[in-house]
């Protein structure tokens, strides 16, 4: 599909009205404008790439059918976020019923920092690899957070939603948003610190093939000198 330019002059209500009037291009604009942020919300909730993509697609379909209900009382992104979260929570409930276990959360309760983590053309390969490894560590530790805290952290810290917007998306009190965000940051900081403590013991590790290579090289030089 052709990439459409982001029309920054279009306000949320204007885009919604164009979609409601049957403009497919306007809906494509909406998806391209919000895809990355909404996917991250779905991914943080479901902890599975494929499930997150499916949930986002289903939420978009629901948004397309229900766009006439958008009145502009909140930002369009907030409205879309609620649809994505509702779809994610529904999937979690269905999965829990299939496994005959209690869901992690009771729905609906409950780093943009990509430039710093995205390789640039002029970066050395080792720097790009290091950034990729750090990002993987952050994503893994974020996945380990309990869901109520993980989702709040993504909305507040990564998507930079306000406390009020986050509370609206999750249908919880603002005080709960603040406490969960604080707790999520604390847990994430502690988990990362533990991972770094383990990694420190392996810094400049010397073993295996390196050890064998040095031993063989020295022995070969000794043998050569002896002869």
Buried (B, 14 or more C-beta within 10 A) or exposed (E): EEEEEEEEEBEBEBBBBBBBEEEEEBBBBBBBBBEEBBBBBBBBBBBBEEBBBBBBEBBBEBBBEEBEEBEEEBBBBBBBBBBBBBBBBEBBBEBEEEEEEEBEBEBEEBEEEEEEEEBEEEEEEEEBEEBEEEBEBBBEBBEEBEBBBBBBBBBBBBBEBBBEBBBBBBEBEEEBBBEBBBBBBEBBEEBBEEBEEEEEEEEEEEEEEEEEEEEEEEEEEEEEEEE
